[in-house]
Amino acid sequence: MGQASVFGFPPVVTAADVVGWNAADEFHRYELSLGGVLSVAPVPGGEHAKIASQLMFWLADSISPRTLVRQNVGIWVTSQGRVGYRVPDLVVVRDDDADESNLNGDLVRLAVEIASESTEATDLGAKVTEYALAGVERYWTVTRGPQPRVTRRVLQDDGTYRAEKDYPLAWMLAQTDATAMLWPDH
């Protein structure tokens, strides 16, 4: 780890450092962007946790038995020799990969971020690019407010996301089959 900085972090933070801190600290979530920016946030609670739970149960009720919905799963993000690490609010993974706590993005069928005032710019900006670079098949963002909305994105052959229509969260949760929302082209 080397020399400590004023705040107790090493002068250069690596993705491996971030993975270790996430494993050791149950009260904070650590992420590292491809640009080397360290983000430290308290573990989400309140409205954020409520939305995550609603989506988790809704997804779990109707996805394939060989697919699982998970929380606290990290995604390695790499590009041009740089390594980042992100922890979405929810992921959908194949059952074969479900025991892993840190995954390559191409093993993640869906990543979901629930944006807050402090994370919205990153969730709707850098993470769109980073999850696409990582090969995450689908990326949904939930914007909070009086009427939360979900924007769905699907990875294209050129390695970028195409944003699909956004939906009111309440309407989505009222749908009885999440499969049609996840994979409308199947």
N, C-alpha and C positions, 0 to 999 in steps of 0.2 A: 504494500500500500504506500510506503514511502512517507514523506514528510507531511504533517498535518497543516491545514490552513487555520486561519483565525476561527472559523466556525466549526472545526472538527472534521471537515471533509478533506480528502486528499486534494492537492493542487490540480491534479488531472483525474477526473472521475471516469471510470470505465463502466461498460454494461455489466461486467461481472460484479463490480462494487454494488451496483443498483440491485442486482438479483439478491445478493447477500443481505443488503439492508431490508429489502422487502421480506425476506425470510425471518429476519431477526426482530422486526418492529411491527407489531400488530396494530399500531395506532396511526401509521402513516403509509402513504403509497408513494413510491419513488419511481420516476421514469426518466429516461435519458433520450433526448431527441438525436436525430442524425447529425445535427449541428453541434452536439456536445452540450446542450442546455439541460441542466438538471432541474427537474420539477419535484417538489415535495409538497404533498397535500395531506390533510387528515383523511382517514378512511371515511368515505361518504356516509351520511346518515340522513335522517328526516325524509323530506320529499324524494330526494335522490334514491334512498334505499327502498322507499315504497314503490317507486317506478321500476327499479331493478327487480324487485320481488315479483311485481305484477307481470313483467315481461318474462321472467324466468319460468314462472308457473305456466303461463300461457304457451310459451314455446315447448316446455317439457310435456305438456298434455297432448301435443299432436305431432311431434317429430318422430322420425323413424326410430325403431328400437335400437338400431346400431349407431345412433347419434345422441350426444349428451349436451346439455346446457351447463356451463361451468362459470364460476366467478373466480377472481384472483389467479388468473392464468396469464402469464407474461408472453409477449410476442417479441421475438428477435427481429429487428429491422436492420437490414444491411444494404449499403449502396456505396460503390466506389471505395471500398476498403474501410468505410466507417461503419460502426456498429451502434445501434440504438436499442432501446428496450422500452416497450409500452405495455401497460396493464389495462385493457379495456374493462368496462363494467361487467360485461357478459361476453362469452364466446360460445359458439356451437361448434363442436368437434366430433369427429368420427369416434366411435367407441374404442377403437384400437389405440387412439392417441389420448384417451381420457385420463390416464394416470400421470401424464406429464404436466409439470407445473410451468414449464417454459417451452414454448413451441416455435418452430419456424412458421412463418405466416401462411405458407402454402398448405399447412395442415388445418388451418382454421377456415371453416365454412362460412361463419358469420362472426363479426366483432360488433359490439354495441357500445356506444359511448353516450352517457346521459350528461348533457352539457349543463354547466352552471355558469354563473357570471364570471367566475375566475378561470374556467376552462374552455369557455365557448370558442374563443379565437383559435386555440390549439385544436380542439375537437373538430372544428369546421374548416381548419386550414391545414396545418402541418400534418395532422394525423391522416387526413384524406390522402395526401401524397405518400406518407410513410407506409400506411397499410397497403396501398396499391403496390408500392415497391416490394413489400414483403410477400405479396401474392395472396393476401386475404381475399377470398372469393366474393364476399359481400360485406358492406360496412353500413351500419345504420347509426344515425345520430338522432337523439331525442332532445328537442329544445323544450325547456321547461317554461312554465308560466301558467296563467289561468286556464289555458287550453293547450297542453303539451302536444307537440307534433313530432312525427317520425319521418325522417327523410331516408329513403332506401337508396343505396348505391350498389351497382354490380360491376365487377371487374371485366374490362374489355380485353380483347386480344392485344391491343397496343399497350397494355399495362397501366391504363388509367381507368378511373371509375366513371360510369355513366349514371347520373342521378336520375332516379325514377320519381314519379309523383310522390309528394309527401302526404301523409295522412294524419288526421287527429288520432292521438294515442287511444282515446276512449273508443273510437270507432274500431281501431285495429283489435283492441282487447275484446270487443264484442263479437269478433269473427270466431266461429267455432273451429276453424281449421287453419293453424299457423302455416301449414305446409304450402298453401296457395300463396301466402304472403312471402314466404322464404324463397320458394322456387317456382314462380309463376310460369316459367318456360318448360317445366317438366310435366 
